[in-house]
Amino acid sequence: MSDADAYRRASRDVNLFMMTALFHVFMAMGAGVIGLMGYWLGGALGAVVGVIAGAALFWGPMVATHVLARKYAAEEQRREHT
């Protein structure tokens, strides 16, 4: 398996996972909006959760794709040597 194939496979797996993560980000953003409308403390907590979720949504796929691609390439090398 070439590096490109490993990254392609990892990217597909990460994209499937991120579809679920995106739903949770939208839920956190909704909680933040509801909190802002009702209580300042709830809004602040919701905003913090939203920022953390947004950062995870941005950086998570890049890191996870890199880690999975390395794992898949290592598995393929192990298979070739046995």
Secondary structure as UniProt FT lines:
FT   HELIX           3..38
FT   HELIX           40..81
//
